[in-house]
Amino acid sequence: MLRNRRQFVQQAGALTASSFLLPWIQQPALDAITEKRRELDHLSAEAFAQKEDFWVLIQRAYQQSPHFINLENGYFSPQPVEVMEAQMNNIRMINEQPSFYMRKRQWDDKAGVKKLLAQQAGCSPEEIVITRNTTESLDTVIHGLDFEPGSEAIMCDQDYGSMLEAFDQQARRRGLVNKFIELPLHPVSDSEIVERYEKAITDKTKVMLVTHLINITGQVLPVRKICDMAHRHDVQVIVDGAHSFAQLDFKIPDLGADYFGASLHKWLCCPLGAGILYVRKDRIANVWPLFGDAGHAADDIRKLEHIGTHPVSTNLTIAAALRFHQMIGDRRKQERLRYLKRYWTEQVKEVPGITLNTPWEMERSSAIANVAVDGYTPQELWDKLYDDYRIWTVAINRKAVKGIRVTPHLYTPIEHLDQFVAALKELAS
Ligand SMILES: Cc1ncc(COP(=O)(O)O)c(C=O)c1O
């Protein structure tokens, strides 16, 4: 009897030890990628971006539908096959030891993943929370700050709806005054943007929302300069990094933001429902948790982790996604995505009837671009590309910008972009 119990305990221990760190990713595929990368390591990231014999290996690491060309990776990213398998294994592992895992193991495993994520983000694990998405991350901050009636917040006409709606709710609930600035589609300099935010500041301004990479146009904003300017006026900055995290090469503290949120199912290629919230250490005490928490001090970020039972398998799988991402490298990934965007936009930018709504300078965008064709509404262009060419994009019909959003990914073959360019030219003629 005693022997049986000991055997059981030993087995349970063996099954659960640091499960997320096990090498779920299929080694042969990853070895080939790593070997090729080492061979090309001497190249600059810009030159590396054009080495198709490396990127073809990355394309094979993802599973794509053969039925259409997917140029809509702005919504979320598919996972590399190996990351998806890690997720399946994590689901299976938790399902095998249900409440035993949740009561005994999840905390250590999640702390381990958080440490890895903090390394990628360049900050302390004590400044981040794993959330479900950008909406949860940033709405936690917007709803968690205290605002006096009449105090002001600044945002722009191209920020994301969920955050604007959260600010609108604060306006209706607490009398916050929301002020909007308009962003230029083609800024001539960083100062032009910084000045627009600065002009909106008054002595009542408490906070600003700034989107690092605008989702509808792909424009990258000079966030560091905006934050430095805002801090000179004693204004705090909430940065929406939904699209910048793991797409652009930066560490969160480089931005100088007070609060930063991103979705890990976008450019880190995690399973759906993974996000990150960063709160600068000295700002943690400012934020009330959305879900009550009595277990942690006001300046302990873990007070924001209390969300009830959730799919821990998703949190654990972040480790596999980080490993895949880091195998490529931040800078190489950024430059490849920029190269793909430049590859197709270069071929259409002078074509009569075609308008690009994304800044041209390399540092002002990345994978995402927005394009319009004369004679087509965004919806018509979106439909036409899918119905006649089986090319999937998305229509953007906002006051500030009208066109379709085109977002290739690491797995996009050059031939797909050639087909897209041919389709655009045909429609424009
Ligand atoms: C700029 C921006 N912010 C926030 C979000 C919200 O992301 P999620 O739905 O993952 O919360 C998105 C989604 O596309 C986005 O583009």
The ligand as an ORCA input file, in Angstrom:
! r2SCAN-3c Opt
* xyz 0 1
  C      -3.579     48.809    -32.217
  C      -4.406     47.724    -31.585
  N      -4.670     47.798    -30.287
  C      -5.390     46.857    -29.658
  C      -5.890     45.781    -30.334
  C      -6.708     44.768    -29.594
  O      -6.079     43.528    -29.602
  P      -6.817     42.306    -28.897
  O      -8.113     42.106    -29.630
  O      -5.877     41.175    -29.057
  O      -7.055     42.708    -27.498
  C      -5.655     45.651    -31.691
  C      -6.202     44.525    -32.459
  O      -6.073     44.388    -33.637
  C      -4.878     46.660    -32.341
  O      -4.633     46.592    -33.647
*
